[in-house]
Amino acid sequence: MDRINIHISIIGIIYLCLLMIPNIIWLYNQPIGYSSKNENKYLLLLEKIGEILVTCFAIVHFHPIEYTMSIYLFFSIVLIILYECYWMRYFTSEHTLEYFYGSFLQIPVPGATLPILAFILLGIASHCYLLVGSSLILGIGHIGVHLQHKKEMR
């Protein structure tokens, strides 16, 4: 019987830290008027399933990880840096819903869109298509919830 080889991705761990740290800080700096009580239960379910899967597959790979500076990895890094810039803008703002859900560099709902795209490209760059699929599941839920909130603001 073949053995299952498990490989740990340091880049995946770094990305997850870059994702989680601002979100933990956000818990104590939520936008004025924010409420999660009307969120779509199906989107939330997809979001939670996607969060678990992305966390697993960002860290654990079942094949040797070979990162080369491909266009996918380059743009993934650019997107995760833009995600951090989005959070810096939010944390230095007045913590309003407009800053939280508003576009950043013409990117709609950047707090949801940027990390999803970054993880999809990271999955492509590392040939981890489980990460790509997990990111798509997370994206449907997470971006969907953010769009729902943005729509309620109007």
DSSP file with accessible surface (Angstrom, degrees, kcal/mol):
  #  RESIDUE AA STRUCTURE BP1 BP2  ACC     N-H-->O    O-->H-N    N-H-->O    O-->H-N    TCO  KAPPA ALPHA  PHI   PSI    X-CA   Y-CA   Z-CA
    1    1 A M              0   0  230      0, 0.0     2,-0.1     0, 0.0     0, 0.0   0.000 360.0 360.0 360.0 137.8    0.0    0.0    0.0
    2    2 A D        -     0   0  152      1,-0.1     2,-0.3     0, 0.0     0, 0.0  -0.467 360.0-124.6 -72.4 143.6    1.3    3.5   -0.9
    3    3 A R        -     0   0  210     -2,-0.1     2,-0.6     1,-0.0    -1,-0.1  -0.629  19.1-121.9 -85.7 146.6    2.0    5.8    2.0
    4    4 A I        -     0   0  132     -2,-0.3     2,-0.5    59,-0.0    59,-0.1  -0.796  24.9-149.6 -87.6 122.5    0.4    9.2    2.1
    5    5 A N        -     0   0   88     -2,-0.6     2,-0.5    57,-0.4     0, 0.0  -0.844   9.1-161.5 -95.0 128.8    3.0   11.9    2.1
    6    6 A I        -     0   0  102     -2,-0.5     2,-0.4    56,-0.1    56,-0.2  -0.941   6.1-171.3-113.0 132.2    2.0   15.1    4.0
    7    7 A H  E     -A   61   0A  56     54,-3.1    54,-2.8    -2,-0.5     2,-0.4  -0.954  15.8-136.9-123.8 140.6    3.9   18.3    3.3
    8    8 A I  E     -A   60   0A  93     -2,-0.4     2,-0.7    52,-0.2    52,-0.2  -0.823  12.4-142.3-100.4 133.4    3.5   21.6    5.3
    9    9 A S     >  -     0   0    1     50,-2.6     4,-1.9    -2,-0.4     5,-0.1  -0.841  12.3-171.4 -98.8 111.8    3.3   24.9    3.5
   10   10 A I  H  > S+     0   0  114     -2,-0.7     4,-2.5     2,-0.2     5,-0.2   0.900  91.7  53.4 -65.1 -40.1    5.1   27.7    5.2
   11   11 A I  H  > S+     0   0   48      1,-0.2     4,-2.8     2,-0.2    -1,-0.2   0.917 107.0  52.1 -62.5 -40.8    3.7   30.2    2.7
   12   12 A G  H  > S+     0   0    0     46,-0.3     4,-2.4     2,-0.2    -1,-0.2   0.910 109.2  49.7 -60.5 -41.1    0.2   28.9    3.5
   13   13 A I  H  X S+     0   0   63     -4,-1.9     4,-2.3     2,-0.2    -2,-0.2   0.925 111.1  49.4 -64.1 -42.8    0.8   29.4    7.2
   14   14 A I  H  X S+     0   0   89     -4,-2.5     4,-2.7     1,-0.2    -2,-0.2   0.934 110.6  50.3 -62.0 -45.4    2.0   33.0    6.5
   15   15 A Y  H  X S+     0   0    8     -4,-2.8     4,-1.7     1,-0.2    -1,-0.2   0.913 109.5  50.9 -59.4 -43.4   -1.1   33.7    4.4
   16   16 A L  H  X S+     0   0    9     -4,-2.4     4,-3.1     2,-0.2    -1,-0.2   0.901 110.2  49.4 -64.1 -37.8   -3.4   32.4    7.1
   17   17 A C  H  X S+     0   0   61     -4,-2.3     4,-2.5     1,-0.2    -2,-0.2   0.926 109.9  50.9 -64.2 -43.0   -1.7   34.6    9.7
   18   18 A L  H  < S+     0   0   57     -4,-2.7    -1,-0.2     1,-0.2    -2,-0.2   0.784 115.7  44.4 -64.2 -26.0   -2.0   37.6    7.3
   19   19 A L  H  X S+     0   0   32     -4,-1.7     4,-0.9    -5,-0.2    -2,-0.2   0.901 118.0  40.5 -80.9 -44.9   -5.7   36.7    7.0
   20   20 A M  H  X S+     0   0   84     -4,-3.1     4,-2.4     2,-0.2     5,-0.2   0.861 102.8  64.0 -79.9 -37.4   -6.5   36.0   10.7
   21   21 A I  H  X S+     0   0   98     -4,-2.5     4,-2.3     1,-0.2     5,-0.2   0.945 106.5  42.9 -58.3 -50.7   -4.6   38.8   12.5
   22   22 A P  H  > S+     0   0    4      0, 0.0     4,-2.6     0, 0.0    -1,-0.2   0.892 113.2  54.4 -63.3 -33.3   -6.6   41.7   11.0
   23   23 A N  H  X S+     0   0   54     -4,-0.9     4,-1.2     2,-0.2    -2,-0.2   0.868 107.6  49.1 -68.2 -34.8   -9.8   39.7   11.5
   24   24 A I  H  X S+     0   0   96     -4,-2.4     4,-0.5     2,-0.2     3,-0.4   0.930 112.5  47.7 -67.4 -43.5   -9.0   39.2   15.2
   25   25 A I  H >< S+     0   0   74     -4,-2.3     3,-1.5     1,-0.2     4,-0.3   0.902 106.3  59.7 -62.1 -38.6   -8.3   42.9   15.6
   26   26 A W  H >< S+     0   0   27     -4,-2.6     3,-1.9     1,-0.3    -1,-0.2   0.840  89.7  70.5 -59.3 -33.7  -11.6   43.6   13.7
   27   27 A L  H 3< S+     0   0   94     -4,-1.2     3,-0.4    -3,-0.4    -1,-0.3   0.826 107.0  38.1 -54.1 -30.2  -13.5   41.8   16.4
   28   28 A Y  T << S+     0   0  187     -3,-1.5    -1,-0.3    -4,-0.5    -2,-0.2   0.371 121.9  44.9-101.1   2.9  -12.7   44.8   18.7
   29   29 A N  S <  S+     0   0   53     -3,-1.9    -1,-0.2    -4,-0.3    -2,-0.2  -0.243  76.1 162.9-139.1  45.1  -13.1   47.4   16.0
   30   30 A Q        -     0   0   81     -3,-0.4     3,-0.1     1,-0.1    67,-0.1  -0.305  47.9 -89.0 -68.8 153.6  -16.3   46.4   14.2
   31   31 A P    >   -     0   0    5      0, 0.0     3,-2.1     0, 0.0    65,-0.3  -0.278  48.2 -96.4 -62.2 146.9  -18.0   49.0   12.0
   32   32 A I  B 3  S+b   96   0B 124     63,-2.7    65,-0.5     1,-0.3    62,-0.0  -0.431 112.8  16.7 -62.1 125.8  -20.5   51.3   13.6
   33   33 A G  T 3  S+     0   0   66      1,-0.3    -1,-0.3    -2,-0.2     2,-0.1   0.494  88.5 153.6  88.6   3.9  -24.0   49.8   13.0
   34   34 A Y    <   +     0   0   54     -3,-2.1     2,-0.3     2,-0.0    -1,-0.3  -0.427  12.8 169.0 -70.4 137.2  -22.7   46.3   12.0
   35   35 A S        -     0   0   53     -2,-0.1     3,-0.2     1,-0.0     0, 0.0  -0.982  26.5-169.0-147.3 138.5  -25.0   43.4   12.6
   36   36 A S    >   +     0   0   60     -2,-0.3     3,-1.3     1,-0.1    -1,-0.0   0.312  62.3 103.5-106.1  10.1  -24.8   39.8   11.5
   37   37 A K  T 3  S+     0   0  152      1,-0.3    -1,-0.1     3,-0.0     0, 0.0   0.780  80.6  46.0 -70.1 -24.8  -28.3   38.8   12.5
   38   38 A N  T 3  S+     0   0  104     -3,-0.2    -1,-0.3     2,-0.1     2,-0.1   0.232  79.6 135.6-101.9  15.8  -29.8   38.8    8.9
   39   39 A E    <   -     0   0   20     -3,-1.3     2,-0.2     1,-0.1   106,-0.1  -0.380  66.7-100.6 -69.3 142.2  -27.0   36.9    7.1
   40   40 A N     >  -     0   0   66      1,-0.1     4,-2.4    -2,-0.1     5,-0.2  -0.422  26.0-145.4 -63.2 123.6  -28.1   34.2    4.7
   41   41 A K  H  > S+     0   0  143     -2,-0.2     4,-2.1     1,-0.2    -1,-0.1   0.838  97.0  51.6 -64.5 -34.7  -27.8   30.8    6.5
   42   42 A Y  H  > S+     0   0  185      2,-0.2     4,-2.3     1,-0.2    -1,-0.2   0.906 110.8  47.4 -70.2 -40.8  -26.7   29.0    3.3
   43   43 A L  H  > S+     0   0   38      2,-0.2     4,-2.6     1,-0.2    -2,-0.2   0.905 111.8  51.5 -65.3 -39.3  -24.0   31.5    2.5
   44   44 A L  H  X S+     0   0   35     -4,-2.4     4,-2.7     2,-0.2    -2,-0.2   0.894 108.6  51.2 -63.2 -39.8  -22.8   31.3    6.1
   45   45 A L  H  X S+     0   0  103     -4,-2.1     4,-2.7     2,-0.2     5,-0.2   0.942 111.8  46.2 -63.1 -46.6  -22.7   27.5    5.9
   46   46 A L  H  X S+     0   0   62     -4,-2.3     4,-2.8     1,-0.2    -2,-0.2   0.904 112.3  52.3 -61.1 -40.4  -20.6   27.7    2.7
   47   47 A E  H  X S+     0   0   14     -4,-2.6     4,-2.7     2,-0.2    -2,-0.2   0.939 111.5  45.1 -61.6 -47.4  -18.4   30.3    4.3
   48   48 A K  H  X S+     0   0  104     -4,-2.7     4,-2.1     2,-0.2    -2,-0.2   0.916 114.6  47.7 -66.0 -43.3  -17.8   28.1    7.4
   49   49 A I  H  X S+     0   0   73     -4,-2.7     4,-2.5     1,-0.2     5,-0.2   0.943 113.9  48.7 -61.4 -45.5  -17.1   24.9    5.3
   50   50 A G  H  X S+     0   0    0     -4,-2.8     4,-3.1    -5,-0.2     5,-0.3   0.888 107.8  54.5 -61.8 -39.9  -14.8   26.9    3.1
   51   51 A E  H  X S+     0   0   69     -4,-2.7     4,-2.2     2,-0.2    -1,-0.2   0.930 111.1  45.1 -60.0 -45.1  -12.9   28.4    6.1
   52   52 A I  H  X S+     0   0  110     -4,-2.1     4,-2.3     2,-0.2    -2,-0.2   0.948 116.7  44.6 -64.1 -48.4  -12.2   25.0    7.5
   53   53 A L  H  X S+     0   0   53     -4,-2.5     4,-3.1     2,-0.2     5,-0.3   0.913 113.3  49.4 -65.5 -43.6  -11.1   23.5    4.1
   54   54 A V  H  X S+     0   0    2     -4,-3.1     4,-2.2    80,-0.3     5,-0.3   0.925 110.2  51.8 -62.4 -42.5   -9.0   26.5    3.2
   55   55 A T  H  X S+     0   0   48     -4,-2.2     4,-1.0    -5,-0.3     5,-0.2   0.940 114.4  43.4 -58.8 -45.7   -7.3   26.4    6.5
   56   56 A C  H  X S+     0   0   63     -4,-2.3     4,-3.2     1,-0.2     3,-0.4   0.956 118.7  41.2 -63.9 -51.5   -6.5   22.7    6.1
   57   57 A F  H  < S+     0   0   36     -4,-3.1    74,-0.2     1,-0.2    -1,-0.2   0.648 107.4  60.8 -81.3 -13.4   -5.4   22.9    2.5
   58   58 A A  H  < S+     0   0    0     -4,-2.2   -46,-0.3    -5,-0.3    -1,-0.2   0.828 119.8  29.1 -73.8 -30.1   -3.4   26.1    2.8
   59   59 A I  H  < S+     0   0   47     -4,-1.0   -50,-2.6    -3,-0.4     2,-0.5   0.880 118.0  54.2 -94.3 -47.5   -1.2   24.3    5.4
   60   60 A V  E  <  +A    8   0A  38     -4,-3.2     2,-0.3   -52,-0.2   -52,-0.2  -0.798  58.2 177.7-102.1 128.9   -1.3   20.6    4.3
   61   61 A H  E     -A    7   0A   2    -54,-2.8   -54,-3.1    -2,-0.5     4,-0.1  -0.944  25.4-147.8-123.4 149.9   -0.4   19.4    0.9
   62   62 A F  S    S+     0   0   99     -2,-0.3   -57,-0.4   -56,-0.2   -56,-0.1   0.191  83.6  47.7-103.2  14.8   -0.3   15.8   -0.3
   63   63 A H  S    S-     0   0   60    -56,-0.1   -56,-0.1   -59,-0.1    -2,-0.1  -0.968 105.2 -76.4-144.3 157.4    2.5   16.3   -2.8
   64   64 A P        -     0   0   78      0, 0.0     2,-0.6     0, 0.0    -2,-0.1  -0.314  50.0-124.8 -57.0 137.3    5.9   18.0   -2.5
   65   65 A I        -     0   0   39    -57,-0.1     2,-0.5    -4,-0.1    62,-0.1  -0.772  29.7-179.6 -90.7 123.7    5.4   21.8   -2.6
   66   66 A E        -     0   0  140     -2,-0.6     2,-0.6    60,-0.2    -1,-0.0  -0.890   4.0-172.5-126.3  97.6    7.5   23.5   -5.3
   67   67 A Y        +     0   0   58     -2,-0.5     2,-0.3    59,-0.0    59,-0.1  -0.810   8.0 172.6 -90.9 124.4    7.0   27.2   -5.4
   68   68 A T        -     0   0   98     -2,-0.6     2,-2.5    57,-0.3     5,-0.2  -0.919  50.0 -94.6-120.1 155.3    8.6   29.0   -8.3
   69   69 A M        +     0   0  127     -2,-0.3     2,-0.2     4,-0.1    -2,-0.0  -0.464  64.5 163.2 -73.5  82.4    8.0   32.7   -8.9
   70   70 A S     >  -     0   0   32     -2,-2.5     4,-2.6     1,-0.1     5,-0.2  -0.479  56.1-103.9 -90.3 170.7    5.2   32.2  -11.4
   71   71 A I  H  > S+     0   0  105      1,-0.2     4,-2.4     2,-0.2     5,-0.2   0.859 122.7  56.0 -62.4 -32.2    2.8   34.9  -12.4
   72   72 A Y  H  > S+     0   0  112      2,-0.2     4,-2.0     1,-0.2    -1,-0.2   0.931 109.4  43.2 -67.6 -45.9    0.2   33.2  -10.2
   73   73 A L  H  > S+     0   0   11     -5,-0.2     4,-2.5     2,-0.2     5,-0.2   0.918 112.8  54.0 -67.1 -40.6    2.4   33.4   -7.1
   74   74 A F  H  X S+     0   0  103     -4,-2.6     4,-2.3     1,-0.2    -2,-0.2   0.954 113.0  41.4 -57.6 -51.4    3.4   37.0   -7.9
   75   75 A F  H  X S+     0   0   97     -4,-2.4     4,-2.6     1,-0.2    -1,-0.2   0.835 111.2  57.3 -70.7 -28.4   -0.2   38.2   -8.2
   76   76 A S  H  X S+     0   0    0     -4,-2.0     4,-2.3    -5,-0.2    -1,-0.2   0.936 108.8  46.1 -63.2 -44.5   -1.2   36.1   -5.2
   77   77 A I  H  X S+     0   0   59     -4,-2.5     4,-2.3     2,-0.2    -2,-0.2   0.919 111.6  51.8 -64.2 -42.3    1.4   38.0   -3.1
   78   78 A V  H  X S+     0   0   49     -4,-2.3     4,-2.6    -5,-0.2    -2,-0.2   0.934 110.8  48.7 -59.3 -44.0    0.3   41.3   -4.6
   79   79 A L  H  X S+     0   0   28     -4,-2.6     4,-2.1     2,-0.2    -2,-0.2   0.894 110.3  49.2 -66.6 -39.2   -3.3   40.5   -3.6
   80   80 A I  H  X S+     0   0    5     -4,-2.3     4,-1.9     2,-0.2    -1,-0.2   0.877 111.6  50.3 -70.7 -32.0   -2.5   39.5   -0.1
   81   81 A I  H  X S+     0   0   93     -4,-2.3     4,-2.3     2,-0.2    -2,-0.2   0.927 109.9  50.0 -67.5 -42.3   -0.5   42.8    0.3
   82   82 A L  H  X S+     0   0   41     -4,-2.6     4,-2.6     1,-0.2    -2,-0.2   0.881 106.8  56.5 -62.2 -35.5   -3.4   44.8   -1.0
   83   83 A Y  H  X S+     0   0    2     -4,-2.1     4,-2.0     2,-0.2    -1,-0.2   0.927 107.6  47.3 -61.0 -43.6   -5.6   42.9    1.5
   84   84 A E  H  X S+     0   0   42     -4,-1.9     4,-2.2     1,-0.2    -2,-0.2   0.897 110.9  51.7 -65.9 -38.0   -3.3   44.2    4.3
   85   85 A C  H  X S+     0   0   46     -4,-2.3     4,-2.4     2,-0.2    -2,-0.2   0.889 106.2  54.9 -64.2 -39.2   -3.5   47.7    2.9
   86   86 A Y  H  X S+     0   0    0     -4,-2.6     4,-2.4     1,-0.2    -2,-0.2   0.932 109.3  47.3 -57.4 -46.2   -7.3   47.5    2.8
   87   87 A W  H  X S+     0   0    6     -4,-2.0     4,-3.3     2,-0.2     5,-0.2   0.892 108.8  53.8 -65.9 -38.4   -7.2   46.7    6.6
   88   88 A M  H  X S+     0   0  113     -4,-2.2     4,-1.6     1,-0.2    -1,-0.2   0.918 109.4  49.2 -61.2 -41.2   -4.8   49.5    7.3
   89   89 A R  H  < S+     0   0   65     -4,-2.4     4,-0.3     2,-0.2    -2,-0.2   0.938 114.0  45.9 -61.5 -45.1   -7.2   51.9    5.6
   90   90 A Y  H ><>S+     0   0    0     -4,-2.4     3,-1.6     1,-0.2     5,-0.6   0.947 112.2  49.0 -63.9 -48.4  -10.1   50.5    7.6
   91   91 A F  H 3<5S+     0   0   54     -4,-3.3    -1,-0.2     1,-0.3    -2,-0.2   0.765 113.2  47.4 -68.0 -23.0   -8.3   50.6   11.0
   92   92 A T  T 3<5S+     0   0  121     -4,-1.6    -1,-0.3    -5,-0.2    -2,-0.2   0.401 105.3  78.7 -94.7   3.3   -7.1   54.1   10.4
   93   93 A S  T < 5S-     0   0   23     -3,-1.6    -3,-0.1    -4,-0.3    -4,-0.0  -0.195 103.8 -86.6 -95.8-166.7  -10.6   55.2    9.4
   94   94 A E  T   5 -     0   0  143     -2,-0.1   -62,-0.2     1,-0.0    -3,-0.1   0.290  59.4-114.8 -86.1   8.5  -13.7   56.0   11.4
   95   95 A H      < +     0   0   43     -5,-0.6   -63,-2.7     1,-0.2     2,-0.2   0.913  61.4 156.5  57.6  49.2  -14.8   52.3   11.4
   96   96 A T  B  >  -b   32   0B  24    -65,-0.3     4,-2.0    -6,-0.1     3,-0.2  -0.626  57.7-115.2-100.4 161.7  -17.9   52.9    9.3
   97   97 A L  H  > S+     0   0   37    -65,-0.5     4,-3.0    -2,-0.2     5,-0.4   0.846 115.8  60.8 -60.8 -33.7  -19.8   50.4    7.2
   98   98 A E  H  > S+     0   0  119      1,-0.2     4,-1.5     2,-0.2    -1,-0.2   0.903 107.9  42.5 -62.5 -42.0  -18.8   52.5    4.2
   99   99 A Y  H  4 S+     0   0   93     -3,-0.2    -1,-0.2     2,-0.2    -2,-0.2   0.858 116.5  49.4 -70.8 -34.3  -15.1   51.9    4.8
  100  100 A F  H  < S+     0   0    9     -4,-2.0    11,-0.4     1,-0.2    -2,-0.2   0.921 126.5  22.6 -72.6 -44.1  -15.6   48.3    5.6
  101  101 A Y  H  < S+     0   0    3     -4,-3.0     8,-0.7    -5,-0.1    -3,-0.2   0.551 100.3 106.7-100.9  -9.4  -17.7   47.3    2.6
  102  102 A G  S  < S-     0   0   17     -4,-1.5     5,-0.1    -5,-0.4    -3,-0.0  -0.237  78.9 -90.4 -70.5 159.7  -16.7   50.1    0.2
  103  103 A S        -     0   0   52      6,-0.1     2,-0.4     7,-0.1    -1,-0.1  -0.242  30.9-152.9 -68.8 158.5  -14.4   49.4   -2.7
  104  104 A F  B >  S-C  107   0C  27      3,-1.6     3,-1.8     1,-0.1   -18,-0.1  -0.987  80.8 -11.8-134.7 117.6  -10.6   49.7   -2.4
  105  105 A L  T 3  S-     0   0  114     -2,-0.4    -1,-0.1     1,-0.3    -2,-0.0   0.902 130.2 -56.9  54.1  41.0   -8.7   50.6   -5.6
  106  106 A Q  T 3  S+     0   0  173      1,-0.2    -1,-0.3     0, 0.0    -3,-0.1   0.574 107.2 133.2  68.2  12.5  -11.9   49.9   -7.5
  107  107 A I  B <   -C  104   0C  36     -3,-1.8    -3,-1.6    -5,-0.1    -1,-0.2  -0.835  56.4-128.6 -93.7 120.0  -12.1   46.4   -6.1
  108  108 A P  S    S-     0   0   74      0, 0.0     5,-0.3     0, 0.0    -6,-0.1  -0.385  82.0  -6.3 -71.0 148.3  -15.6   45.6   -4.8
  109  109 A V  S >> S-     0   0    2     -8,-0.7     4,-2.7     1,-0.1     3,-1.7   0.863  78.2-176.9  30.1  65.1  -16.0   44.3   -1.2
  110  110 A P  H 3> S+     0   0    0      0, 0.0     4,-1.6     0, 0.0    -1,-0.1   0.773  70.7  67.5 -63.5 -28.0  -12.2   44.0   -0.9
  111  111 A G  H 34 S+     0   0    3    -11,-0.4    -2,-0.1     1,-0.2   -10,-0.1   0.757 117.5  25.8 -64.9 -21.0  -12.2   42.4    2.5
  112  112 A A  H <> S+     0   0    0     -3,-1.7     4,-1.3    -4,-0.1    31,-0.2   0.775 123.4  49.8-105.5 -40.7  -13.8   39.4    1.0
  113  113 A T  H  X S+     0   0   22     -4,-2.7     4,-2.5    -5,-0.3     5,-0.3   0.926 104.6  54.5 -70.6 -46.5  -12.6   39.5   -2.6
  114  114 A L  H  X S+     0   0    0     -4,-1.6     4,-2.4     1,-0.2    -1,-0.2   0.923 110.3  42.8 -60.8 -49.0   -8.8   40.0   -2.1
  115  115 A P  H  > S+     0   0    5      0, 0.0     4,-2.5     0, 0.0    -1,-0.2   0.898 113.2  53.3 -68.8 -32.6   -8.1   37.1    0.2
  116  116 A I  H  X S+     0   0    9     -4,-1.3     4,-2.4     2,-0.2    -2,-0.2   0.960 112.4  43.9 -63.2 -49.0  -10.2   34.7   -1.9
  117  117 A L  H  X S+     0   0   76     -4,-2.5     4,-2.5     1,-0.2     5,-0.2   0.894 112.2  53.9 -62.4 -38.4   -8.4   35.6   -5.1
  118  118 A A  H  X S+     0   0    0     -4,-2.4     4,-2.2    -5,-0.3    -1,-0.2   0.921 111.2  44.8 -62.6 -42.7   -5.0   35.4   -3.3
  119  119 A F  H  X S+     0   0    4     -4,-2.5     4,-2.5     2,-0.2    -1,-0.2   0.865 110.7  53.7 -72.1 -35.1   -5.8   31.9   -2.0
  120  120 A I  H  X S+     0   0   28     -4,-2.4     4,-2.2    -5,-0.2    -2,-0.2   0.957 112.9  43.7 -61.2 -47.8   -7.1   30.7   -5.4
  121  121 A L  H  X S+     0   0   37     -4,-2.5     4,-3.0     1,-0.2    -2,-0.2   0.874 111.6  53.7 -66.8 -35.1   -3.8   31.9   -7.1
  122  122 A L  H  X S+     0   0    1     -4,-2.2     4,-2.2    -5,-0.2     6,-0.2   0.919 108.6  50.4 -63.4 -41.1   -1.7   30.4   -4.3
  123  123 A G  H  <>S+     0   0    0     -4,-2.5     5,-2.5     2,-0.2     4,-0.4   0.909 112.4  46.3 -62.2 -41.8   -3.5   27.1   -4.9
  124  124 A I  H ><5S+     0   0   45     -4,-2.2     3,-1.1     3,-0.2    -2,-0.2   0.940 112.2  51.0 -65.6 -44.4   -2.8   27.3   -8.6
  125  125 A A  H 3<5S+     0   0    7     -4,-3.0   -57,-0.3     1,-0.3    -2,-0.2   0.849 116.6  40.0 -62.2 -34.7    0.9   28.3   -7.9
  126  126 A S  T 3<5S-     0   0    0     -4,-2.2    -1,-0.3    -5,-0.2   -60,-0.2   0.368 109.1-121.2 -96.3   4.2    1.4   25.4   -5.6
  127  127 A H  T < 5 +     0   0  108     -3,-1.1     2,-0.9    -4,-0.4    -3,-0.2   0.809  67.3 140.3  58.9  31.7   -0.6   22.9   -7.7
  128  128 A C    >>< +     0   0    8     -5,-2.5     4,-1.4    -6,-0.2     3,-0.7  -0.797  23.2 173.8-105.1  89.1   -2.9   22.3   -4.8
  129  129 A Y  H 3> S+     0   0  141     -2,-0.9     4,-2.5     1,-0.3     5,-0.2   0.691  75.0  66.2 -76.7 -13.8   -6.3   22.2   -6.5
  130  130 A L  H 3> S+     0   0   91      2,-0.2     4,-2.4     1,-0.2    -1,-0.3   0.876 102.8  48.8 -67.5 -36.2   -8.0   21.2   -3.2
  131  131 A L  H <> S+     0   0    1     -3,-0.7     4,-2.5   -74,-0.2    -2,-0.2   0.903 109.9  51.4 -67.7 -40.5   -7.0   24.7   -2.0
  132  132 A V  H  X S+     0   0   22     -4,-1.4     4,-2.0     2,-0.2    -2,-0.2   0.958 113.4  43.9 -60.6 -50.3   -8.4   26.2   -5.2
  133  133 A G  H  X S+     0   0   30     -4,-2.5     4,-2.1     1,-0.2    -2,-0.2   0.914 114.0  50.2 -62.7 -41.6  -11.8   24.4   -4.8
  134  134 A S  H  X S+     0   0    6     -4,-2.4     4,-2.7     1,-0.2   -80,-0.3   0.893 108.9  52.5 -63.4 -39.1  -11.9   25.2   -1.1
  135  135 A S  H  X S+     0   0    0     -4,-2.5     4,-2.9     2,-0.2    -1,-0.2   0.868 107.3  52.3 -65.4 -36.5  -11.3   28.9   -1.9
  136  136 A L  H  X S+     0   0   93     -4,-2.0     4,-2.3     2,-0.2    -2,-0.2   0.916 110.2  47.9 -65.6 -41.9  -14.1   28.9   -4.4
  137  137 A I  H  X S+     0   0   56     -4,-2.1     4,-1.8     2,-0.2    -2,-0.2   0.949 114.7  45.9 -62.0 -48.3  -16.5   27.5   -1.7
  138  138 A L  H  X S+     0   0   15     -4,-2.7     4,-3.6   -88,-0.2     5,-0.4   0.915 110.9  54.7 -59.7 -41.6  -15.3   30.0    0.8
  139  139 A G  H  X>S+     0   0    7     -4,-2.9     4,-2.0     1,-0.2     5,-0.7   0.900 104.4  52.3 -62.2 -42.3  -15.6   32.8   -1.9
  140  140 A I  H  X5S+     0   0  101     -4,-2.3     4,-1.2     3,-0.2    -1,-0.2   0.950 119.3  36.3 -59.2 -46.2  -19.2   32.0   -2.6
  141  141 A G  H  X5S+     0   0    0     -4,-1.8     4,-2.4    -5,-0.2    -2,-0.2   0.961 122.5  41.1 -71.5 -51.3  -20.1   32.2    1.0
  142  142 A H  H  X5S+     0   0   31     -4,-3.6     4,-2.2     2,-0.2    -3,-0.2   0.934 119.8  41.6 -69.4 -47.7  -17.8   35.0    2.1
  143  143 A I  H  X5S+     0   0   42     -4,-2.0     4,-2.9    -5,-0.4     5,-0.2   0.909 114.2  55.1 -66.1 -38.6  -18.3   37.3   -0.8
  144  144 A G  H  X<S+     0   0   16     -4,-1.2     4,-2.2    -5,-0.7    -2,-0.2   0.920 108.6  47.0 -58.8 -44.5  -22.0   36.5   -0.9
  145  145 A V  H  X S+     0   0    4     -4,-2.4     4,-2.4     2,-0.2    -1,-0.2   0.930 112.9  49.4 -63.7 -44.0  -22.3   37.6    2.8
  146  146 A H  H  X S+     0   0   14     -4,-2.2     4,-2.6     1,-0.2    -2,-0.2   0.912 111.0  49.2 -63.5 -41.5  -20.4   40.8    2.1
  147  147 A L  H  X S+     0   0   88     -4,-2.9     4,-2.5     2,-0.2    -1,-0.2   0.879 109.0  53.6 -64.6 -37.0  -22.5   41.7   -0.9
  148  148 A Q  H  X S+     0   0   44     -4,-2.2     4,-2.0    -5,-0.2    -2,-0.2   0.935 110.7  46.1 -60.8 -45.6  -25.6   41.1    1.1
  149  149 A H  H  X S+     0   0   11     -4,-2.4     4,-1.2     1,-0.2    -2,-0.2   0.913 111.8  51.2 -63.4 -42.5  -24.4   43.5    3.8
  150  150 A K  H  X S+     0   0   44     -4,-2.6     4,-0.7     1,-0.2     3,-0.5   0.906 109.2  50.9 -62.1 -40.3  -23.4   46.1    1.1
  151  151 A K  H >< S+     0   0  156     -4,-2.5     3,-1.0     1,-0.2    -1,-0.2   0.900 106.6  54.6 -64.5 -37.8  -26.9   45.8   -0.4
  152  152 A E  H 3< S+     0   0   98     -4,-2.0    -1,-0.2     1,-0.2    -2,-0.2   0.754  98.2  65.1 -67.1 -24.6  -28.5   46.3    3.0
  153  153 A M  H 3<        0   0   65     -4,-1.2    -1,-0.2    -3,-0.5    -2,-0.2   0.789 360.0 360.0 -67.4 -28.4  -26.5   49.6    3.4
  154  154 A R    <<        0   0  222     -3,-1.0    -3,-0.1    -4,-0.7    -4,-0.0   0.022 360.0 360.0 -71.6 360.0  -28.3   51.2    0.5
